[in-house]
Amino acid sequence: MTIVIRHIIRFLIIGLLQVLIFNQIEVPWGVQFMPYPLFIFLLPIELGVVYLLLIAFGFGMFIDALSDTFGLHTSALLAFAYFKPMFFKLFSPRDGYESSVENSYSDLGLGWLIRTYGLLLLIHHFWFFMMESFKVNDILFTLQKTALSFVASFILSMVLQFLLISKSSKE
């Protein structure tokens, strides 16, 4: 399977799961399941920043259009995509990245994944909830929603990554 087809399939699977299932789940304390930044994270490392931002914009608009959220997901996903190259450079292996490597735990290690994806997802969630409330006096509730949603989304993203990568990398 070519890499383009693989990413189109991931786009559809992750996007539709987010819109049709995870956006419909209601959990107390403001927890929201948002594993969709995983799609941007799994894009190739050598992808240019402009293309990365364009893809993030398109994917965010797809999520927003089907979720009726007026740009919240797009802006948070653009922040995620903007910081992705910086964190990848910051946490790069000593020998650099290989061109055939997926951005997954199996190729780059669980520690690398937790640092890079974890920090990027934390930025995404904080941006999302700050833009959602847009009030400084709600900062404690925003931090609570960010922390709880981050934990839930990170665990869900790891499960999704395990399912998506293990199947696609064996082909």
N, C-alpha and C positions, 0 to 999 in steps of 0.2 A: 504494500500500500504506500503510495507516495505521501510525502510529508504534508503537502497541501490538503489532500483528501482527509488525512488523519486530523488536521486542525479544524477543518470544516465540520467533521463529525463531532469533535470535542465541543466546538462552538454550539452546535445544535443540542447535544446532550446536556451540557452544563447550563446553557441558557434556558432550555425548556424545563429542566429540573428546578432551576431557581424560580422561574415564573409560575409553573404549574403546581409545584409541591412546596418548596421551602418558603415562598412568600405567603402561602396559605396556612402555615403552621403558626398557631398562637400560643406563646409560652409566656408565663408571668415574668415580671421584673424587667420588661423591655427587651428580652432576648430575641434576637432575630438570627436566623440561619442564613448566612451569606457566603457560600463557598465559591461563588462565581469568579472572584479574582484569580482562582486557580487557572482559568483559561489563559489569562495574560501571562501568568507565571510560567506556564508550560510552553510558551512560544520560544522559538530558537534564540539562543544567546546572541548570535551574530546579527540578529534583526536590528536594523537602524532605528534610532529614537523616533524619527518622524513617522515611520511605518508603524512602530509600536503604539504611538499616540493615536494614530488614525484608526488602527484596529481597536484600541481601547475605547475610542470615541464611538465607533460603530457598534461595538458590543454593548457599551453602556446605554446607547440609544435604544438598542433592541430590548434590553431589560426594562428601561424606563417606559418605552412605548407599551409594552405588555403589562407593566406593573402600575402604570398611571402615577408615577412618582416625580414627574416634571424635572428631570435632570439630576436628581440626587445620586443615583447610581453612576451616571456618566461622570459627574465631577469627582466622585470618590475613586472611580476606576482610572480616571486620568491622573490623579495624584499617585495612585499605585504604579501606573505605567511610567510616570515621570521619574520616580525614585528607583525603579527596578534596575536600570543600568548602573546607578551609583552603588547600590547594595551588592550587585553582582561583582563589581570591580573591588569593592571594599572587602568582600568575603571570598575572593577568588582563591582557588588552590595555588600552591607554590608554583606548580608547573603550568598554570593557566588552564583554560577549559579546552577540551577536545571538541572538534567540530561535530562529531557523531553523538555527543552526549545529550541526553534529555535532562531537563532540570528536575531530576527526581531523586528520591532517597536512595534508590538502587545504584545510581551512577555516581552521585556526589556525596553520599553519606547523610545520615539522619541529623547529625549536628549542624552541618551546613544548611540543611533544609529548615531546621527549626530557627536558626538565626536569620536566614534571608527571608523565607516566606513568612515567618512569625512577625518580624519587624514590619515587612510590607503590609501584611494583613492588619496589623495594629494601626498603622498609619491610615489605611483605607477605612477601617471602622471608626476611628476617631474623627476623621474628616466627614464621613457620612453622618454621624450622629450630631456633630457640631453644626453642620449645614441643616440638618433636620430641625433642630431646636432653635438655632440661631439666636440664643440668649445666653449671656454669660452667667446669669443668676441660676440657670439650670445645670451648672457645670458638674455638680455631684451626681445628679441623675444621668447626665451624659457619660460621665466616667464609669458609672455602674453599668449602663447599657453597653458601653464599649468593651469593658472587661468581660462581662458575661457572654456577650455575643461573639467576642474574639475567641474565647475558649470553645464555645459550641461550634463556631465556623471552622476553627483550626482542626478540631477532631474530625468533623465532617469532611473537610478538604483532604485530610490524610487518607480517609477511607476511599473517597472518590479517586484520589491519585493512585492509590493501590489498585483499584479496579481498572482505571483507564490506562495506566502505564503497563501493568502486568500483561494485559491483553494485547496492547498495541506493540510493545517491544518484542514480543515473541514471534511476531509475523515477519 
